[in-house]
Structures are given as C-alpha cells and as structure tokens.
Amino acid sequence: MSRWISRFRTATAIAGTAACISLAAPHAEANSWWNFQKVVNSEDAMPGTDPERIFNSFNPPSIDENQLVVFRGRTRGVGHGPLDPGQLEGIYTRDMAILGPINLIADSNTPVPDSELADVTFRRFPSFPRIDDGSVVFRGMSPPIVPEGGGNAGVYTNAPGVLTTGVNRTFTVPPDNTVVFGQFPGAPDIVDGTIIFKGNLSEEEEGGDEATGIYFRDVVNDGPVQLVTGTNQNIPGTTTPFGSTSPPSVDENLVAFRGVDDEENPTLGGLMLADRSAADIPFSVQSLVSIGDSIPNGTGAFARIGEAISFDGGTIAFNAYSDSGEQGIYQYDVDTDDLSTVADLETLIPGSSDTFTSFEFESIRMGGENEGELRISSFLAADSEVVAFLGKGPDDLVGLYALIDDTLTKILDTTDNAGLLEPELDGFLITELGLERDGLAGGTLAFSARMEDPDGILEGRAGIYTVPIPEPTTAALVVLAATFAGSRRPRRHHA
C-alpha cells in the first residue's frame, strides 16, 4: 500500500486531543498536548530469551501505515563493544494499533535462513530495519559462508510469511551475473514483497563495470535480482557514469536515491528518481535536484546532496549542503516539481529567537569494509506532506521538529521533561533523540530517546515512542495549542 495515500486519512484523534488541551495550555508543560506512547523501554524483557534478558539500548525505529513498529534492540554484554559475545541484539516489532506484545523477528540466536552451513546464526544487524504493510526487511551479518571469508552479509525479510534470504554474498550481480555481491551498504527498503537495496561488488571486483548500484528482487515470488541503475549508467544529461549511489527510499515502483560521480568530491549528479515499471532495463533515471542548482530561499547552489532521503510517493525529503556553507533539510514534490526549504541555518527554532546551528549527527559505521569509521548523517522522515527531522541549536540543544502546513513545530527537545514520554520519568533529562527515514507513516511518528537522572542517582533509561502527527488539513488545532503554550511560527531572515 502506498504511503502517499495516507494524506487522505483524517487525524481525528490528535485533532480532538489538541482541541481539549489547547483550553488548558497556559497551565501545561511545553508540548504536553502531544500524546506520546511508549513502544518499548530498557526495563522490558526481550522476547525469546531464556533465561530472561532485558533491553538496554535501541536504534531509531520504522513504522508502517498500520502502526506496526519495527526496531533494533540490544542487551548489555559481558564485555564492551558491538562484537561482545555476551551482547544479544535483534529485530523486533510491536503493533501499536492494538498495543500488542513485542515480537521477535530475528536475533543473534536465530539461524540464518538458507545458509549453506548448519547451525549458523546471525552475528549482528548493522542498519535500521524497514517495514511495509507488515513486511520487515533488514540487513544481517553472520559467520563466513563464502570462500573469501570476512563474514557473510545479506538482506532478509519475512514478506513470504517466514524469515527468508532476500539476497546475500552468494547471489550474482545482474545483468552479467558473472561475479557475486560483496556488501549491501545502508538500509534496504521493501514494498509489496519486493526488496530494493544498494549492492557493491566484492573487493576483488571493485574496479568492475558495476562496482555499485541499486537492485531489487521479488522475494515473495522467488524472482531474480534485477538492476535499477548502477555505475554502468550515465548520470542524466551527462556522459559521466554514476560513481556512487545511496541506499534507496521507495514507494511502489518509484525509487528515490542520491547518485553522483564521486562520493567524496561530487561535481555531477544529485537527487534521482527511477521508475521500476518502465520497460527499459536498466531503468530510466530522472534527475530532480542537481549539484549546481540554486538553493531555494537561500544563497548559493547545492554542492552536496546527503544520503538521508525519505520518500512517500509524493514528497522526497533530503539533506544537502551549499557552496556558501549553508546546510539544511529540503523537500521535493514529485507531483508539482516544487523544491522548497524545510529548515536551514537561517531558520528560527520554534519557540526561540535562535536559529538552527546544524543538522549533522555523528555515528559509527557497522558492517562492511568501512566498519568503525565515523559517519556524519542527518535524520529525517516524510509522509503525507509532513516532514519531521532532528536539528541542533545553541547550548547543545537537540530537538525533533515537524513541518506541517508550512508551519515548523517542535515535537520534543532536550530541554523538555522526560515525564512527557513516561510519567515515572518526571524530572529526568532527555539526552538523546533518534529518527530514521521510515519513522513517519499513517499519521504517526516513531522515534527513539534516551533519558538520564540529572542527579546521577537513578539509572538512565532508553526507549522507543510514538506520537500522532496531524495531517496538514487538521493541523490548525495543534498550531493553536502551540501558540497558547508559547511556541511560535518560525520566520526566516537573511543577512
């Protein structure tokens, strides 16, 4: 089911909540009109463990139109680091529409499906999982099952009804099918039982004609791996082939991605859209936003497009940088070809006289040849003409914000009382917030958070939470509530 159809749904629950709370907003804590719901926290037991083990930390989740949340969680280990043999991690779901139990999809005790070796279990899960209409897709790593060793990498899904290998390092690379895949960087996507993923060749084949590309496979019908586009295809409007592609973001047959000539120093390419329903293979690629295009409502031109791309079939949200030092979150409407700014370094933080200072966050790469390297990323999600993102402000402020009806609204930030998320955490500080590209769907935003006792007496807590986000047509009541609570619509200014 297309994520884009959710724009027609009516967010009556959040509208009613905002209408009630706006009357009392002068006496309420900041942003208390948001109806946060706990999905899981670090006091919950991990399903499938005997003896019972408790969650310790989480990565940002994904959510589908039906409020099924999928997330990666882990326990404490007996040592330190991601390779600690005592640490258990896995992929889990919870149906928030019925507040159902936490369910295990796969963990580091789960046998790898279709493995060529007996008793091979997953080693870890190096990227966030994604979900479409109840079907989960994720990357998994396990001990070697290929001659060159180094650990097997693969993409796995439960779309056929059982956990199944979508692709791994034994699959050959189309269209020539003479060499095998080496890695699958980033988070794969899924739609209607078809996985869409970035694939690289093995190190021995790095100089080949298709060193990297975007591919798909209908896992439910046991189809072959097919090429969307790769380094054998020229960047639209040029005679230069793609040198790098980002992991894709997909809706139905449309595949959004960043494609450039050189990942480190791009001079050509930008934000791309491919249509898998087209007759030609590799599929025709359309350039939407190119390096050198003018930045909307800003100064300078785009110099770099980031890998943070979220696509719901109508809106593509992405991060980018200009040649004048600007950075920001932008959105492209594929129906109208309209390009606009969501927020940049000249945008006022909601409820503040300060502007955003950055949209960059640091993390450590897991899996693949670049494992352990520092990764700089932006975090955002788009659905139904709403764009949510993480932003930084002065004094180490980190916040979660959403653009609704051209109004920038604060959802939560690190100045808020953690009691907004869980009443028993009243007085705790929110120290971290996390969001990923499929964190917004069906009018609900899913995110991760970490909270600490300011006195250092009580143990901190990590968790995953959801909050209803009003559709643009019903956002007025929430904006009214924000006004009563002291928030204000941000205004842009230029030097």
C-alpha positions as CSV (number, residue, x, y, z in Angstrom):
1,M,0.0,0.0,0.0
2,S,1.4,3.4,-1.0
3,R,2.5,5.6,1.9
4,W,1.2,8.6,-0.1
5,I,-2.4,7.5,0.3
6,S,-2.3,8.4,4.0
7,R,-2.6,12.1,3.0
8,F,-6.3,11.4,2.6
9,R,-6.7,10.0,6.1
10,T,-8.2,12.2,8.9
11,A,-6.2,12.6,12.1
12,T,-9.3,12.9,14.3
13,A,-7.7,11.6,17.4
14,I,-4.9,14.2,17.5
15,A,-7.3,16.9,16.5
16,G,-9.6,16.1,19.4
17,T,-6.7,15.9,21.8
18,A,-5.3,19.3,20.7
19,A,-8.8,20.9,20.9
20,C,-9.1,19.7,24.5
21,I,-5.6,20.6,25.7
22,S,-5.5,24.0,24.0
23,L,-8.0,25.3,26.5
24,A,-5.7,24.4,29.4
25,A,-2.4,25.0,27.6
26,P,-1.3,28.1,29.7
27,H,-1.0,25.7,32.7
28,A,0.5,22.8,30.8
29,E,4.1,21.9,30.3
30,A,5.7,22.8,27.0
31,N,4.4,20.5,24.2
32,S,2.3,18.4,26.6
33,W,-0.5,18.4,24.0
34,W,1.4,15.7,22.1
35,N,0.1,12.2,23.0
36,F,3.3,10.2,23.4
37,Q,3.0,6.4,23.7
38,K,5.8,4.0,24.8
39,V,6.6,1.2,22.4
40,V,9.4,-0.4,24.5
41,N,12.0,0.7,27.0
42,S,15.1,-0.6,28.8
43,E,13.1,-2.2,31.5
44,D,11.2,-4.6,29.1
45,A,12.2,-8.2,28.6
46,M,13.5,-9.3,25.2
47,P,11.1,-12.0,23.7
48,G,12.6,-15.3,23.0
49,T,15.3,-15.2,25.8
50,D,15.7,-17.9,28.4
51,P,16.9,-17.0,30.9
52,E,15.2,-13.7,30.5
53,R,17.3,-10.8,29.4
54,I,16.4,-7.1,29.4
55,F,16.7,-4.5,26.6
56,N,19.4,-1.9,27.2
57,S,19.5,0.3,24.0
58,F,17.7,0.9,20.8
59,N,18.2,2.4,17.4
60,P,15.6,4.6,15.7
61,P,12.6,2.6,14.6
62,S,10.5,2.4,11.4
63,I,6.7,2.3,11.3
64,D,4.1,1.4,8.6
65,E,0.6,2.7,7.8
66,N,-1.0,0.3,10.3
67,Q,1.2,1.4,13.2
68,L,3.3,-1.7,13.3
69,V,6.7,-0.5,14.6
70,V,9.9,-2.4,13.9
71,F,13.2,-1.7,15.7
72,R,16.6,-3.0,16.5
73,G,17.4,-3.5,20.2
74,R,20.2,-5.0,22.2
75,T,21.1,-6.0,25.8
76,R,24.2,-5.2,27.8
77,G,27.1,-7.6,27.2
78,V,29.6,-9.1,29.5
79,G,32.4,-7.0,27.9
80,H,32.5,-4.0,25.6
81,G,31.7,-3.1,22.0
82,P,29.4,-4.4,19.3
83,L,31.4,-7.7,19.0
84,D,30.9,-8.6,22.6
85,P,29.8,-12.3,22.6
86,G,27.7,-11.7,25.6
87,Q,25.6,-9.0,23.9
88,L,22.3,-10.1,22.4
89,E,20.7,-7.9,19.6
90,G,17.8,-8.4,17.4
91,I,15.0,-7.1,15.2
92,Y,11.6,-6.8,16.9
93,T,8.1,-5.5,16.1
94,R,5.2,-4.2,18.2
95,D,1.7,-3.5,16.9
96,M,0.8,-0.1,18.4
97,A,-2.7,-0.1,16.9
98,I,-3.7,-2.7,19.5
99,L,-0.8,-2.2,21.9
100,G,0.2,-5.8,21.2
101,P,3.2,-7.7,22.6
102,I,6.8,-7.2,21.5
103,N,7.5,-9.9,18.9
104,L,10.9,-11.3,17.8
105,I,11.7,-11.3,14.1
106,A,15.4,-12.4,14.4
107,D,18.2,-12.1,16.9
108,S,21.7,-13.3,17.3
109,N,20.4,-16.7,18.3
110,T,18.3,-17.1,15.2
111,P,19.5,-19.4,12.4
112,V,20.3,-17.7,9.2
113,P,17.8,-18.8,6.6
114,D,19.0,-20.7,3.5
115,S,22.5,-20.9,5.0
116,E,25.0,-23.3,3.3
117,L,26.4,-24.2,6.8
118,A,24.5,-25.8,9.6
119,D,23.8,-24.0,12.8
120,V,24.9,-20.6,11.5
121,T,23.2,-17.8,13.5
122,F,23.1,-14.1,12.9
123,R,26.1,-12.2,14.2
124,R,24.5,-8.7,14.2
125,F,22.3,-6.3,12.4
126,P,24.3,-3.3,11.0
127,S,21.5,-1.0,9.9
128,F,18.0,0.0,10.9
129,P,15.1,-2.2,9.7
130,R,12.3,-1.0,7.5
131,I,8.7,-2.1,7.1
132,D,5.9,-2.0,4.5
133,D,2.4,-3.3,5.2
134,G,3.6,-5.7,7.9
135,S,6.6,-7.0,5.9
136,V,10.0,-6.3,7.6
137,V,13.4,-6.1,5.8
138,F,16.8,-5.8,7.4
139,R,20.5,-6.4,6.9
140,G,22.1,-9.2,8.8
141,M,25.7,-10.5,9.2
142,S,26.8,-14.0,10.1
143,P,30.0,-16.1,10.0
144,P,31.6,-16.8,6.6
145,I,29.9,-19.0,4.1
146,V,31.9,-17.8,1.1
147,P,35.4,-18.7,0.2
148,E,37.0,-15.3,0.8
149,G,35.6,-15.2,4.3
150,G,35.1,-12.0,6.2
151,G,31.6,-12.7,7.4
152,N,28.5,-13.2,5.3
153,A,26.3,-10.2,4.6
154,G,22.7,-10.4,3.4
155,V,19.3,-8.8,3.2
156,Y,16.5,-10.7,4.9
157,T,12.7,-10.4,5.1
158,N,9.6,-12.1,6.5
159,A,7.5,-11.0,3.5
160,P,6.8,-14.6,2.3
161,G,5.4,-15.5,5.8
162,V,8.7,-17.0,7.1
163,L,12.1,-15.5,7.5
164,T,13.8,-15.7,4.1
165,T,17.1,-14.6,2.5
166,G,16.4,-11.8,0.0
167,V,20.0,-11.6,-1.2
168,N,23.5,-12.4,0.1
169,R,27.1,-12.8,-1.0
170,T,26.3,-15.9,-2.9
171,F,24.0,-14.1,-5.3
172,T,25.4,-13.0,-8.7
173,V,25.2,-9.4,-9.9
174,P,23.0,-8.6,-12.9
175,P,23.0,-8.1,-15.7
176,D,26.1,-10.2,-16.5
177,N,25.8,-12.5,-13.4
178,T,29.5,-13.4,-13.6
179,V,30.5,-12.1,-10.1
180,V,28.9,-12.1,-6.7
181,F,27.8,-9.3,-4.4
182,G,30.3,-8.2,-1.7
183,Q,28.3,-5.9,0.6
184,F,24.9,-4.2,0.9
185,P,25.5,-0.8,2.5
186,G,22.8,1.1,4.3
187,A,19.3,0.1,5.0
188,P,17.3,-1.8,2.3
189,D,13.7,-0.9,1.6
190,I,10.7,-3.1,0.8
191,V,7.4,-2.7,-1.0
192,D,4.8,-5.4,-1.8
193,G,7.2,-8.2,-1.0
194,T,10.0,-6.8,-3.2
195,I,13.3,-5.7,-1.6
196,I,15.2,-2.8,-3.0
197,F,18.8,-2.4,-1.9
198,K,22.2,-0.9,-2.6
199,G,24.7,-3.5,-3.6
200,N,28.5,-3.4,-4.0
201,L,30.7,-6.0,-5.7
202,S,33.3,-8.0,-3.7
203,E,36.6,-6.3,-3.1
204,E,38.3,-8.3,-5.9
205,E,35.8,-6.8,-8.4
206,E,35.9,-3.2,-7.1
207,G,37.2,-2.0,-10.5
208,G,34.5,-3.8,-12.4
209,D,31.8,-2.2,-14.6
210,E,29.3,-2.3,-11.8
211,A,31.1,-1.6,-8.6
212,T,28.0,-0.3,-7.0
213,G,24.3,0.0,-7.9
214,I,20.7,-0.2,-6.8
215,Y,18.9,-3.6,-7.3
216,F,15.6,-5.2,-6.5
217,R,14.2,-8.7,-6.1
218,D,10.7,-10.0,-5.7
219,V,11.2,-12.3,-2.8
220,V,7.6,-13.5,-2.4
221,N,7.6,-14.9,-5.9
222,D,11.3,-16.0,-5.8
223,G,12.2,-13.7,-8.6
224,P,15.7,-12.9,-9.9
225,V,17.8,-10.0,-8.7
226,Q,17.4,-7.1,-11.2
227,L,19.2,-3.9,-11.7
228,V,17.6,-0.4,-11.2
229,T,20.8,1.6,-12.0
230,G,24.5,1.4,-11.3
231,T,27.9,2.5,-12.4
232,N,27.2,1.2,-15.9
233,Q,24.7,4.0,-16.5
234,N,25.4,7.7,-17.1
235,I,24.2,10.4,-14.9
236,P,21.2,12.0,-16.7
237,G,22.3,14.8,-19.0
238,T,26.0,13.8,-18.9
239,T,28.4,11.4,-20.4
240,T,29.8,10.5,-16.9
241,P,28.6,7.3,-15.2
242,F,27.4,7.1,-11.7
243,G,30.4,6.7,-9.3
244,S,28.3,6.3,-6.2
245,T,24.7,5.7,-5.2
246,S,23.0,6.0,-1.9
247,P,20.7,3.4,-0.3
248,P,17.2,3.9,-1.9
249,S,13.9,5.1,-0.5
250,V,10.9,3.5,-2.3
251,D,7.2,3.9,-2.9
252,E,5.5,1.4,-5.2
253,N,7.7,1.4,-8.4
254,L,9.4,4.7,-7.8
255,V,12.9,4.6,-6.3
256,A,14.5,7.8,-4.9
257,F,18.2,7.9,-4.3
258,R,21.3,10.1,-4.4
259,G,23.6,9.4,-7.4
260,V,26.8,11.3,-8.0
261,D,30.1,10.9,-10.0
262,D,32.3,10.9,-6.9
263,E,31.1,10.3,-3.3
264,E,33.9,12.3,-1.6
265,N,34.0,15.2,-4.1
266,P,30.9,15.2,-6.2
267,T,30.7,17.5,-9.2
268,L,27.8,15.9,-11.1
269,G,24.6,14.2,-10.1
270,G,22.3,14.8,-7.2
271,L,18.8,13.6,-6.2
272,M,17.4,11.0,-8.6
273,L,14.2,9.1,-9.3
274,A,13.9,5.8,-11.2
275,D,10.7,4.1,-12.2
276,R,10.8,0.3,-12.0
277,S,7.6,0.0,-14.1
278,A,9.4,1.3,-17.2
279,A,10.1,-1.1,-20.0
280,D,13.8,-0.3,-20.4
281,I,16.5,-2.0,-18.3
282,P,18.4,-0.5,-16.6
283,F,15.5,1.8,-15.9
284,S,15.4,5.4,-17.0
285,V,16.6,7.7,-14.3
286,Q,15.3,11.3,-13.8
287,S,17.4,14.0,-12.2
288,L,15.3,16.0,-9.8
289,V,17.9,18.2,-8.0
290,S,21.4,18.6,-9.3
291,I,24.7,19.8,-7.9
292,G,24.9,23.4,-9.0
293,D,21.1,24.1,-8.8
294,S,20.2,27.2,-6.8
295,I,19.1,26.6,-3.2
296,P,15.5,27.7,-2.6
297,N,15.1,30.7,-0.3
298,G,18.9,30.7,0.4
299,T,22.2,31.7,-1.0
300,G,24.5,29.8,-3.3
301,A,24.0,26.5,-5.1
302,F,23.8,22.9,-4.0
303,A,27.3,21.4,-3.6
304,R,26.5,18.1,-1.9
305,I,23.3,16.0,-1.5
306,G,23.3,13.8,1.6
307,E,22.2,10.2,2.0
308,A,19.3,11.0,4.2
309,I,16.4,10.5,1.8
310,S,12.8,9.8,2.7
311,F,10.2,9.3,0.0
312,D,6.5,8.6,0.5
313,G,5.4,8.6,-3.2
314,G,4.8,12.4,-3.3
315,T,7.4,14.2,-1.2
316,I,11.1,13.5,-1.1
317,A,12.8,14.9,1.9
318,F,16.6,15.1,1.9
319,N,19.5,16.9,3.4
320,A,22.0,19.0,1.4
321,Y,24.8,21.5,1.6
322,S,25.6,24.6,-0.4
323,D,28.8,26.1,-1.8
324,S,28.3,29.0,0.5
325,G,28.4,27.0,3.7
326,E,24.7,26.5,4.1
327,Q,23.2,23.2,5.2
328,G,19.6,22.3,5.6
329,I,16.6,20.0,5.1
330,Y,14.7,20.3,1.8
331,Q,11.7,18.7,0.1
332,Y,10.8,18.0,-3.5
333,D,7.2,17.4,-4.6
334,V,7.3,14.9,-7.5
335,D,3.8,15.8,-8.5
336,T,4.4,19.5,-8.9
337,D,8.2,19.6,-9.3
338,D,8.3,22.1,-6.5
339,L,11.6,22.4,-4.5
340,S,11.4,24.1,-1.1
341,T,13.3,24.6,2.2
342,V,12.1,22.8,5.3
343,A,14.7,24.3,7.6
344,D,18.3,25.6,7.3
345,L,20.8,27.6,9.3
346,E,18.7,30.8,8.9
347,T,15.5,29.2,10.2
348,L,14.4,30.1,13.7
349,I,14.0,27.2,16.1
350,P,10.3,27.1,17.1
351,G,9.7,29.0,20.3
352,S,13.1,30.6,20.2
353,S,14.9,33.6,18.9
354,D,17.9,31.4,17.9
355,T,18.4,29.7,14.6
356,F,19.4,26.1,13.9
357,T,23.1,25.5,14.2
358,S,23.4,22.2,12.4
359,F,21.5,19.2,11.1
360,E,24.5,16.8,11.3
361,F,24.9,14.0,13.8
362,E,27.8,11.5,14.3
363,S,27.5,7.8,14.4
364,I,29.8,4.8,13.9
365,R,29.6,2.6,10.7
366,M,28.8,-1.0,11.4
367,G,29.4,-3.8,8.8
368,G,31.3,-3.7,5.6
369,E,34.8,-2.5,4.7
370,N,34.3,0.9,6.3
371,E,33.2,-0.6,9.7
372,G,34.3,1.6,12.6
373,E,34.6,4.8,10.7
374,L,32.9,8.0,11.8
375,R,29.7,8.6,9.9
376,I,28.1,12.1,9.6
377,S,24.4,11.9,8.9
378,S,21.2,13.9,9.0
379,F,17.9,12.3,10.2
380,L,14.5,13.0,8.7
381,A,11.3,11.3,7.6
382,A,8.5,12.3,5.2
383,D,4.9,11.3,4.9
384,S,1.7,12.9,3.7
385,E,3.2,16.4,3.1
386,V,4.7,16.3,6.6
387,V,8.5,16.4,7.1
388,A,10.0,15.5,10.5
389,F,13.7,16.0,11.3
390,L,16.3,16.3,14.0
391,G,18.0,19.7,14.4
392,K,20.6,21.3,16.7
393,G,20.6,24.6,18.4
394,P,22.8,26.6,20.8
395,D,23.9,25.1,24.1
396,D,23.9,21.5,22.8
397,L,20.2,21.7,22.1
398,V,18.9,18.7,20.1
399,G,15.2,18.7,19.0
400,L,12.7,16.7,17.0
401,Y,10.6,19.0,14.7
402,A,8.0,18.7,12.0
403,L,6.9,21.0,9.2
404,I,3.1,20.8,9.0
405,D,1.1,23.2,6.7
406,D,4.3,25.3,6.2
407,T,4.5,25.7,10.0
408,L,7.5,24.4,11.8
409,T,6.5,22.8,15.1
410,K,8.6,21.4,18.0
411,I,7.7,17.9,18.9
412,L,10.3,17.4,21.7
413,D,13.7,18.6,22.6
414,T,16.5,18.1,25.2
415,T,15.1,20.9,27.3
416,D,11.8,19.0,27.9
417,N,11.0,16.9,31.0
418,A,11.2,13.2,30.2
419,G,8.0,12.8,32.1
420,L,6.3,13.8,28.9
421,L,7.3,10.4,27.5
422,E,6.8,8.3,30.6
423,P,5.2,9.8,33.8
424,E,7.6,7.9,36.1
425,L,10.5,9.7,34.4
426,D,9.3,13.1,35.7
427,G,12.4,15.2,36.4
428,F,14.7,13.1,34.1
429,L,16.6,14.8,31.3
430,I,16.1,13.9,27.7
431,T,19.7,13.5,26.5
432,E,19.3,11.8,23.0
433,L,16.7,11.7,20.3
434,G,16.8,9.4,17.2
435,L,14.8,9.3,14.0
436,E,15.1,7.4,10.7
437,R,13.7,7.7,7.2
438,D,10.7,5.4,7.7
439,G,9.9,6.8,11.1
440,L,6.7,8.6,9.9
441,A,3.7,6.8,8.3
442,G,-0.1,6.8,8.6
443,G,-0.1,10.0,10.7
444,T,2.2,8.5,13.4
445,L,5.8,9.4,14.2
446,A,8.1,6.8,15.8
447,F,11.4,7.8,17.4
448,S,14.0,6.7,20.0
449,A,15.1,8.6,23.1
450,R,17.5,8.3,26.0
451,M,16.9,9.9,29.4
452,E,19.1,10.4,32.4
453,D,18.7,11.3,36.1
454,P,20.2,14.8,36.5
455,D,21.4,13.8,39.9
456,G,23.1,10.7,38.7
457,I,21.4,8.6,41.4
458,L,18.9,6.6,39.4
459,E,19.8,4.6,36.3
460,G,19.0,6.2,32.9
461,R,16.5,4.7,30.5
462,A,16.3,4.2,26.8
463,G,13.1,3.8,24.8
464,I,11.1,4.0,21.6
465,Y,8.0,6.1,21.4
466,T,5.2,7.1,19.0
467,V,3.2,10.2,18.7
468,P,0.3,11.0,16.4
469,I,1.1,13.8,13.9
470,P,-1.8,15.7,12.5
471,E,-2.4,15.7,8.7
472,P,-2.0,19.1,7.2
473,T,-5.7,19.6,6.9
474,T,-6.2,19.0,10.7
475,A,-3.0,20.7,11.9
476,A,-4.7,24.0,12.8
477,L,-5.7,22.9,16.3
478,V,-2.2,21.7,17.2
479,V,-0.8,25.0,15.9
480,L,-3.4,26.8,18.1
481,A,-2.2,24.7,21.1
482,A,1.4,25.6,20.3
483,T,0.5,29.3,20.3
484,F,-1.1,29.1,23.7
485,A,2.0,27.3,25.1
486,G,4.3,29.9,23.9
487,S,5.5,28.3,20.7
488,R,5.6,30.5,17.6
489,R,5.8,30.0,13.9
490,P,9.4,30.4,12.8
491,R,10.3,33.2,10.5
492,R,13.2,33.2,8.1
493,H,15.7,36.0,7.9
494,H,18.6,36.7,5.6
495,A,21.8,38.5,6.3
